[in-house]
Amino acid sequence: MNAGPVKIVKFGGSSLADAEHFRQVQSIITADPSRRYAVPSAPGKRYDGDIKVTDMLYHCYNLASEGEDFSDAFAKIERRYQDIIRDLGLDLDLSNEFETIKNAFHYHAGSDYAASRGEYLNGKILAKLLGYDFLDAAKVIKFYDDGTFDAEKTNIILSDRLTRHERAVIPGFYGSMPNGTIKTFARGGSDITGSIVARAAGATLYENWTDVSGFLMADPRIVKDPCAIEVITYQELRELSYMGAGVLHEDSIFPVRFAGIPINIRNTNKPEDPGTMIVPSATEYDREKVITGIAGKKGFSVLQIEKDQMNAEIGFGRRVLEIIEKEGATFEHLPSGIDTMGVILSSDMSEHTRKNILNGICEVCEPETISFEDGIALIAVVGRGMVRAKGTAARVFRAIADADINIRMIDQGSSEISIIIGVNETDFEKALHAIYAEFVPQ
């Protein structure tokens, strides 16, 4: 690798929706010589009611796979890219690529192949605009035969290829199977690719550019104008994303987390904003706020089990969880007492599954009472400052009590960076407001 800092820049679909956004991206990349490798998504929506190119490709391929005429649908996709090329004034002809894609659709190359072409074509355009090399992700990002990502093989191949390219564009979202067919990542695909490239390049920073200026302390749909998060650790991120916060998925940060590379979430439309830094670890925290963020979601049920001297019965908890596992359900939390055990489960299980769990536990564990209670919401209060700030839990509970809300469950992990509480779904928004107001000066 060349000496000096290396930044990987990933741009989401909203950042590359049209020629105007491409120019913004060009300005951002060229403003910093260390931004040497770029990972683009497919063009997103240009306006409300518009259609993402990836969705257009899926639709087009579905027509092809059903033996229907897809020429009009494909022509719309071509026009999206041709409009971008024309408006940028580029000397670039993608007619051969379009013809190859159409032929592949005719011969049913697969929906993964179809979806990946959005990133592939956008990568061609961005590379031409920047004067960077184009590096097809199918050549350097590899999957196993079972469709799982081959991290180590990819890192070896990609690291070697990047040494031959001073600057390059690598399309996001896809790679290839051992037989050469295209395979896409399940979700957060371009984010994952950016993370993979950052690890292979030994990057000093992974910049993830999108349409928001970083992460917020709470859901803006519930809390009005929540504060931005300036610095968050990978561990805090994991806690918040698990509870449904709109942050990067775990799969998309694992490669850089493994390599200890920080991520900077930035806003393409407001490049002057510092965004949010995601770092391996941090000791400093905002002593005024203490917490880093609040997240939560509805849709949980509590399986309540009571039995005298449960604590003295060896293997009781294991047998309960085995029954739940047998029915293909996963538990979220296990609040318990001496003679009681609660299992927090997702409410979206079928009535058949519920009945099998109840019958199975009754048969194997012989509880005195057992029942499901629905309508539970979970809220996570997360912050590395909670470990050293005295009375944080008391403040959380006091804020909820002052809002006249009953706490149904309390759970604190051994790392002490999060407190999870359960409340009735009807109190969910009210509880979020109360906790946020307690920790964020108004």
C-alpha positions as CSV (number, residue, x, y, z in Angstrom):
1,M,0.0,0.0,0.0
2,N,1.1,3.5,-0.7
3,A,2.2,5.6,2.3
4,G,-0.1,8.3,3.7
5,P,-3.7,8.3,4.8
6,V,-6.2,6.3,2.8
7,K,-9.9,7.0,3.0
8,I,-12.7,4.9,1.6
9,V,-15.8,6.8,0.5
10,K,-19.1,5.1,0.1
11,F,-22.1,7.0,-1.4
12,G,-25.7,5.8,-1.1
13,G,-28.3,5.9,-3.8
14,S,-29.7,9.2,-2.8
15,S,-26.2,10.7,-3.2
16,L,-26.0,9.4,-6.8
17,A,-29.6,9.8,-8.0
18,D,-28.8,12.3,-10.8
19,A,-26.1,14.4,-12.5
20,E,-26.4,17.1,-9.9
21,H,-25.6,14.7,-7.1
22,F,-22.8,13.2,-9.1
23,R,-21.2,16.6,-9.3
24,Q,-21.6,17.0,-5.5
25,V,-19.9,13.6,-5.0
26,Q,-17.1,14.6,-7.4
27,S,-16.5,17.8,-5.4
28,I,-16.4,15.9,-2.2
29,I,-13.9,13.2,-3.4
30,T,-11.5,15.6,-5.2
31,A,-11.5,18.0,-2.2
32,D,-9.3,15.4,-0.3
33,P,-6.5,13.5,-2.1
34,S,-6.7,10.7,0.5
35,R,-10.2,9.7,-0.7
36,R,-8.7,7.2,-3.1
37,Y,-11.3,4.4,-3.3
38,A,-15.0,5.1,-3.9
39,V,-17.9,2.6,-3.5
40,P,-21.2,3.7,-5.2
41,S,-24.7,2.5,-4.8
42,A,-27.3,2.4,-7.6
43,P,-29.2,5.6,-8.4
44,G,-31.9,6.2,-5.8
45,K,-35.0,8.3,-5.9
46,R,-34.7,11.8,-7.4
47,Y,-38.0,13.0,-5.9
48,D,-41.0,11.7,-4.0
49,G,-42.8,9.1,-6.0
50,D,-39.7,8.3,-8.1
51,I,-38.5,4.7,-8.4
52,K,-35.0,3.4,-7.4
53,V,-33.1,1.9,-10.2
54,T,-32.6,-1.4,-8.2
55,D,-36.4,-1.7,-8.0
56,M,-36.7,-1.0,-11.8
57,L,-34.2,-3.8,-12.4
58,Y,-36.1,-6.2,-10.2
59,H,-39.3,-5.4,-12.1
60,C,-37.6,-5.7,-15.5
61,Y,-36.1,-9.1,-14.6
62,N,-39.4,-10.4,-13.3
63,L,-41.0,-9.6,-16.6
64,A,-38.1,-11.4,-18.4
65,S,-38.3,-14.5,-16.2
66,E,-42.0,-14.8,-16.8
67,G,-41.4,-14.7,-20.6
68,E,-43.0,-11.2,-21.0
69,D,-41.7,-8.4,-23.1
70,F,-39.4,-6.2,-21.0
71,S,-38.1,-3.9,-23.6
72,D,-40.1,-0.8,-22.5
73,A,-39.1,-1.4,-18.8
74,F,-35.4,-1.8,-19.8
75,A,-35.6,1.3,-22.0
76,K,-36.6,3.4,-18.9
77,I,-33.5,2.1,-17.1
78,E,-31.3,3.0,-20.0
79,R,-32.7,6.5,-20.1
80,R,-31.9,7.0,-16.4
81,Y,-28.2,6.4,-17.0
82,Q,-28.1,8.1,-20.4
83,D,-29.6,11.2,-18.8
84,I,-26.9,11.2,-16.1
85,I,-24.1,10.8,-18.7
86,R,-25.5,13.5,-21.0
87,D,-26.0,16.0,-18.1
88,L,-22.5,15.4,-16.9
89,G,-21.1,15.9,-20.4
90,L,-19.2,12.6,-20.3
91,D,-17.8,10.8,-23.4
92,L,-19.1,7.5,-22.2
93,D,-21.0,4.9,-24.2
94,L,-22.7,2.1,-22.2
95,S,-24.5,0.5,-25.1
96,N,-22.4,-2.7,-24.9
97,E,-23.1,-3.0,-21.2
98,F,-26.9,-2.5,-21.8
99,E,-26.9,-5.2,-24.5
100,T,-25.0,-7.6,-22.3
101,I,-27.5,-7.1,-19.5
102,K,-30.5,-7.5,-21.8
103,N,-29.1,-10.8,-23.1
104,A,-28.4,-12.0,-19.6
105,F,-32.1,-11.2,-18.7
106,H,-33.3,-13.2,-21.7
107,Y,-31.2,-16.2,-20.5
108,H,-32.4,-15.8,-16.9
109,A,-29.1,-14.9,-15.3
110,G,-30.7,-14.6,-11.9
111,S,-32.3,-11.8,-9.8
112,D,-29.0,-11.2,-8.0
113,Y,-27.3,-10.4,-11.3
114,A,-30.2,-8.2,-12.2
115,A,-30.1,-6.2,-9.0
116,S,-26.3,-5.8,-9.1
117,R,-26.3,-4.0,-12.4
118,G,-27.5,-0.8,-10.9
119,E,-24.2,-0.5,-8.9
120,Y,-22.2,-1.8,-11.8
121,L,-23.4,0.9,-14.2
122,N,-23.2,3.7,-11.7
123,G,-19.6,2.6,-10.9
124,K,-18.7,2.9,-14.6
125,I,-20.1,6.5,-14.7
126,L,-18.4,7.6,-11.4
127,A,-15.1,6.1,-12.5
128,K,-15.2,8.0,-15.8
129,L,-16.2,11.3,-14.0
130,L,-13.4,11.0,-11.5
131,G,-10.8,9.6,-13.9
132,Y,-10.4,6.6,-11.5
133,D,-9.9,3.0,-12.5
134,F,-13.0,0.7,-12.5
135,L,-12.6,-2.4,-10.4
136,D,-15.6,-4.9,-10.9
137,A,-16.6,-6.2,-7.4
138,A,-17.3,-9.6,-9.0
139,K,-13.6,-10.0,-9.5
140,V,-12.5,-9.2,-5.9
141,I,-15.4,-10.0,-3.5
142,K,-16.1,-13.7,-3.0
143,F,-18.7,-15.9,-1.5
144,Y,-18.7,-19.6,-0.5
145,D,-20.8,-22.2,-2.3
146,D,-23.5,-21.8,0.4
147,G,-23.9,-18.1,-0.4
148,T,-22.1,-16.8,2.7
149,F,-19.4,-14.2,2.4
150,D,-15.8,-15.4,2.2
151,A,-14.1,-12.7,4.2
152,E,-10.6,-14.0,4.2
153,K,-10.3,-14.9,0.6
154,T,-11.8,-11.6,-0.3
155,N,-9.4,-9.7,1.8
156,I,-6.4,-11.5,0.2
157,I,-7.6,-10.9,-3.4
158,L,-8.8,-7.3,-2.8
159,S,-5.7,-6.2,-0.9
160,D,-3.5,-7.4,-3.7
161,R,-5.6,-5.7,-6.4
162,L,-5.8,-2.4,-4.6
163,T,-2.0,-2.2,-4.6
164,R,-2.2,-2.0,-8.4
165,H,-4.7,0.8,-8.4
166,E,-3.8,4.2,-7.0
167,R,-7.4,5.3,-7.2
168,A,-10.4,3.1,-8.1
169,V,-14.2,2.8,-8.0
170,I,-15.5,-0.5,-6.7
171,P,-19.3,-1.0,-7.1
172,G,-21.2,-1.9,-3.9
173,F,-23.7,-4.6,-3.1
174,Y,-22.4,-7.6,-4.9
175,G,-19.6,-10.1,-5.5
176,S,-19.4,-13.6,-7.1
177,M,-19.8,-17.2,-6.2
178,P,-17.1,-19.8,-6.8
179,N,-18.7,-20.6,-10.2
180,G,-18.6,-17.0,-11.2
181,T,-22.3,-16.2,-10.9
182,I,-23.2,-12.9,-9.3
183,K,-24.2,-12.9,-5.6
184,T,-25.6,-9.9,-3.7
185,F,-25.4,-9.1,0.0
186,A,-28.7,-9.5,1.8
187,R,-29.0,-6.0,3.2
188,G,-26.9,-2.9,3.6
189,G,-25.0,-4.2,0.6
190,S,-23.1,-1.2,-0.5
191,D,-22.3,-0.3,3.2
192,I,-20.8,-3.8,3.5
193,T,-18.7,-3.4,0.4
194,G,-17.3,-0.1,1.7
195,S,-16.4,-1.7,4.9
196,I,-14.7,-4.6,3.1
197,V,-12.7,-2.3,0.9
198,A,-11.7,-0.2,3.9
199,R,-10.3,-3.3,5.6
200,A,-8.5,-4.5,2.5
201,A,-6.9,-1.1,1.9
202,G,-5.8,-0.7,5.5
203,A,-7.8,2.6,5.5
204,T,-7.3,5.3,8.1
205,L,-11.0,6.1,7.8
206,Y,-14.2,4.8,6.1
207,E,-16.5,7.7,5.2
208,N,-20.1,6.6,4.6
209,W,-21.9,9.4,2.7
210,T,-25.7,9.5,2.8
211,D,-28.5,12.0,3.1
212,V,-28.3,12.6,6.8
213,S,-25.7,14.3,8.9
214,G,-24.9,11.4,11.2
215,F,-27.0,9.6,13.8
216,L,-29.5,11.2,16.2
217,M,-29.9,10.6,19.9
218,A,-33.5,9.5,19.4
219,D,-36.0,8.8,16.7
220,P,-37.0,12.2,15.2
221,R,-40.5,10.9,14.4
222,I,-41.0,10.7,18.1
223,V,-38.7,13.3,19.7
224,K,-38.7,16.6,18.0
225,D,-35.2,17.8,16.8
226,P,-33.1,15.3,18.8
227,C,-29.4,16.2,19.2
228,A,-26.9,14.6,16.9
229,I,-24.4,12.0,18.2
230,E,-20.9,13.2,17.6
231,V,-19.0,10.1,18.7
232,I,-20.3,6.6,19.2
233,T,-18.4,3.3,19.9
234,Y,-19.0,0.1,17.9
235,Q,-20.4,-1.4,21.1
236,E,-22.9,1.4,21.6
237,L,-23.9,1.2,17.9
238,R,-24.6,-2.5,18.3
239,E,-26.9,-1.9,21.3
240,L,-28.8,0.9,19.5
241,S,-29.1,-1.0,16.2
242,Y,-30.4,-4.1,17.9
243,M,-33.2,-2.0,19.4
244,G,-34.2,-0.8,16.0
245,A,-32.4,2.5,15.7
246,G,-31.8,3.7,12.1
247,V,-28.1,3.0,12.1
248,L,-25.7,0.7,10.2
249,H,-26.5,-3.0,10.3
250,E,-23.9,-5.1,12.2
251,D,-22.9,-6.9,8.9
252,S,-21.9,-3.6,7.4
253,I,-19.5,-2.7,10.1
254,F,-17.9,-6.0,11.0
255,P,-14.9,-5.8,8.6
256,V,-13.9,-2.4,9.8
257,R,-14.7,-3.2,13.4
258,F,-12.4,-6.2,13.1
259,A,-9.7,-4.0,11.7
260,G,-10.2,-1.2,14.2
261,I,-11.0,1.4,11.4
262,P,-13.3,4.3,12.4
263,I,-16.4,5.2,10.3
264,N,-17.6,8.7,9.7
265,I,-21.2,9.1,8.7
266,R,-21.5,12.2,6.5
267,N,-24.2,14.1,4.6
268,T,-23.6,14.5,0.8
269,N,-25.9,17.5,0.7
270,K,-24.1,19.2,3.7
271,P,-20.5,18.2,3.4
272,E,-19.5,20.8,5.9
273,D,-21.3,19.0,8.7
274,P,-18.9,16.8,10.7
275,G,-21.4,13.9,11.0
276,T,-21.0,11.0,13.4
277,M,-17.8,9.2,14.2
278,I,-18.0,5.5,14.9
279,V,-14.9,4.4,16.8
280,P,-13.5,1.2,18.3
281,S,-13.4,2.7,21.8
282,A,-13.7,6.0,23.6
283,T,-13.2,7.1,27.2
284,E,-14.6,10.6,26.8
285,Y,-18.3,11.3,27.0
286,D,-20.6,14.3,27.3
287,R,-20.8,14.8,31.0
288,E,-23.9,17.0,30.6
289,K,-25.9,14.4,28.7
290,V,-24.2,11.2,30.0
291,I,-26.1,8.9,27.6
292,T,-25.3,8.4,23.9
293,G,-28.7,7.5,22.5
294,I,-32.1,6.1,23.1
295,A,-33.8,3.5,20.9
296,G,-36.8,1.2,21.2
297,K,-39.5,-0.7,19.4
298,K,-42.9,-2.3,19.9
299,G,-44.1,-5.7,19.2
300,F,-42.9,-7.9,22.1
301,S,-44.7,-10.5,24.3
302,V,-43.8,-11.8,27.8
303,L,-44.0,-15.5,28.5
304,Q,-44.7,-15.5,32.3
305,I,-43.8,-18.7,34.1
306,E,-44.3,-19.3,37.9
307,K,-43.3,-22.4,39.9
308,D,-42.4,-22.8,43.6
309,Q,-38.7,-23.3,44.3
310,M,-37.9,-22.8,40.6
311,N,-34.4,-21.7,41.6
312,A,-33.6,-25.1,43.2
313,E,-34.7,-27.1,40.1
314,I,-31.6,-27.8,38.1
315,G,-32.0,-27.3,34.3
316,F,-35.4,-25.5,34.5
317,G,-34.3,-22.5,32.4
318,R,-32.5,-24.8,29.9
319,R,-35.7,-26.8,29.3
320,V,-37.8,-23.7,28.8
321,L,-35.4,-22.4,26.2
322,E,-35.1,-25.7,24.5
323,I,-38.9,-25.7,23.9
324,I,-38.7,-22.2,22.5
325,E,-35.7,-23.2,20.3
326,K,-37.6,-26.2,19.0
327,E,-40.4,-24.0,17.8
328,G,-37.9,-21.8,15.9
329,A,-38.4,-18.7,18.2
330,T,-35.6,-16.6,19.6
331,F,-35.8,-14.9,23.0
332,E,-34.8,-11.3,23.6
333,H,-34.4,-11.1,27.4
334,L,-34.8,-13.3,30.5
335,P,-36.0,-11.2,33.5
336,S,-36.4,-13.6,36.4
337,G,-37.0,-14.0,40.1
338,I,-36.7,-16.9,42.6
339,D,-39.9,-18.5,41.6
340,T,-40.7,-16.7,38.4
341,M,-39.2,-16.5,35.0
342,G,-40.1,-14.2,32.1
343,V,-39.1,-14.7,28.5
344,I,-39.4,-11.8,26.2
345,L,-40.2,-12.9,22.7
346,S,-41.3,-11.2,19.4
347,S,-45.1,-11.0,19.2
348,D,-45.1,-12.0,15.5
349,M,-45.1,-15.7,16.2
350,S,-48.1,-17.7,15.0
351,E,-50.9,-19.0,17.3
352,H,-49.7,-22.5,16.5
353,T,-46.2,-21.7,17.7
354,R,-47.6,-20.1,20.9
355,K,-49.7,-23.1,21.6
356,N,-46.8,-25.5,21.1
357,I,-44.5,-23.4,23.4
358,L,-47.2,-23.4,26.2
359,N,-47.9,-27.1,25.8
360,G,-44.3,-28.0,25.6
361,I,-43.3,-26.1,28.7
362,C,-46.3,-27.5,30.7
363,E,-45.3,-31.0,29.8
364,V,-41.6,-30.7,30.5
365,C,-41.5,-28.2,33.3
366,E,-44.9,-28.5,35.0
367,P,-45.2,-24.9,36.0
368,E,-48.0,-23.7,38.4
369,T,-49.0,-20.9,36.0
370,I,-47.9,-19.9,32.5
371,S,-49.2,-17.3,30.1
372,F,-48.4,-14.9,27.3
373,E,-48.9,-11.2,27.7
374,D,-48.7,-9.0,24.6
375,G,-48.4,-5.3,24.0
376,I,-44.9,-4.8,25.4
377,A,-42.4,-2.2,24.1
378,L,-38.7,-2.3,24.8
379,I,-36.5,0.9,25.2
380,A,-32.7,0.9,25.4
381,V,-30.8,3.7,27.0
382,V,-27.2,3.5,25.8
383,G,-24.1,5.3,26.8
384,R,-20.5,4.6,27.7
385,G,-20.7,7.4,30.2
386,M,-23.2,5.4,32.2
387,V,-20.5,3.3,33.7
388,R,-18.9,6.2,35.5
389,A,-21.8,8.5,36.0
390,K,-23.5,7.8,39.3
391,G,-27.3,7.6,39.5
392,T,-27.9,7.1,35.8
393,A,-30.3,4.2,36.3
394,A,-32.1,6.2,39.1
395,R,-32.6,9.1,36.7
396,V,-34.1,6.8,34.0
397,F,-36.6,5.2,36.5
398,R,-37.5,8.6,38.0
399,A,-38.2,10.1,34.6
400,I,-40.5,7.2,33.8
401,A,-42.2,7.3,37.2
402,D,-42.7,11.1,36.9
403,A,-44.4,10.5,33.6
404,D,-46.8,8.1,35.4
405,I,-45.6,5.1,33.4
406,N,-45.4,1.6,34.9
407,I,-42.1,-0.3,34.2
408,R,-42.8,-3.9,33.2
409,M,-39.2,-5.1,32.9
410,I,-35.7,-4.0,33.7
411,D,-32.5,-5.5,32.3
412,Q,-28.9,-4.2,32.4
413,G,-26.1,-6.0,30.6
414,S,-22.8,-6.8,32.3
415,S,-21.0,-4.1,30.2
416,E,-23.2,-1.5,32.0
417,I,-23.4,0.6,28.9
418,S,-27.1,0.0,28.4
419,I,-30.3,-0.3,30.4
420,I,-33.3,-1.9,28.8
421,I,-36.7,-1.4,30.1
422,G,-40.1,-2.8,29.1
423,V,-43.3,-0.7,29.2
424,N,-46.7,-1.1,27.8
425,E,-46.9,-0.2,24.1
426,T,-49.4,2.5,24.9
427,D,-46.7,4.3,27.0
428,F,-43.9,3.8,24.4
429,E,-43.7,7.3,22.9
430,K,-44.4,9.0,26.3
431,A,-41.5,7.0,27.9
432,L,-39.1,8.0,25.1
433,H,-40.0,11.6,25.6
434,A,-39.5,11.4,29.3
435,I,-36.1,9.8,29.2
436,Y,-34.8,12.1,26.5
437,A,-36.0,15.2,28.4
438,E,-34.2,13.9,31.6
439,F,-30.8,13.6,30.0
440,V,-30.8,16.3,27.3
441,P,-30.9,19.9,28.6
442,Q,-33.8,21.8,27.0
